[in-house]
Amino acid sequence: MNSRTRVRVLAVASAIAGCALSVSGQTPDSTRAIAPRLIGVFDGRTGEPIPGVQVRDVFSGSYVLTTATGTARLSFLTFLGAAGFIELRKIGYEPKEILVDRADTVSITAIMDQVTTLAPVVTTESYRLDRDAGKWAGFEERCHTKSVTCFRNEDLEKRPAANIADFLIHAAGVTMGQCGGGSGRWNPGRNGQCGKIAMKPSVIPPAFCQPTFFVDGFEWDSHTGAPIDLVPGAPPNGAYTPANAKGIEVYPPGRTRPLRFQGGDPACGVVVIWTK
């Protein structure tokens, strides 16, 4: 509270005290009744009286409102033993609770502070794909990044008789395993990817690799074979087809992807299938 505010509060408080003394001075000492105690409530920033403050008796729940001068009489208070409690409340101000000594008749001066309004928090942190949880709920957010090619349910429903390989062949980083040529250990015609969808791994050899598959967020056991038909144009006979899939994500080798989708062969890419 600054000096100007303090002077203003003291001036009004003195007026309250004078009012209380003038009321008590109208009755001879021998028969004088105790004058109702007063409270004055002031703004902690401006020092101005605050009208309309709810002065509530904590024990009984009864209350009065301060007048235009910020004052109220406390004749309604309930005491338990030697003490009572009042609570001050007004919209826009921090609530305040005051202990009232039953034996003390001096008027009370209370200061209420306005509620602090915090400025909105603006964050500049951008979405991090590598920190994504890898769940279906984040499908659309992941699909807005440049690291992944997505096929949505509406895309799949347009070609229900196709197989998933027919879609994957159009994704970035996906190609067809070449056939024939050479006789070395890593001959692409001998690595099982001949005529099938494949990716070029970030570490060579081999020249082509089969991407790791995830179904509904869980890595598919490659020892059981691929979960889809790997040959574009073939009848949809795999476990998962456009008829029972609702979304597909394709991450080429070397591109950022959620940690959950790293797979057993990080050098190759990943295909994530979400089922209906």
Order of alpha helices (4+ residues) and beta strands (2+ residues): alpha-beta-beta-beta-beta-beta-beta-beta-alpha-beta-alpha-alpha-beta-beta-beta-beta-beta-beta
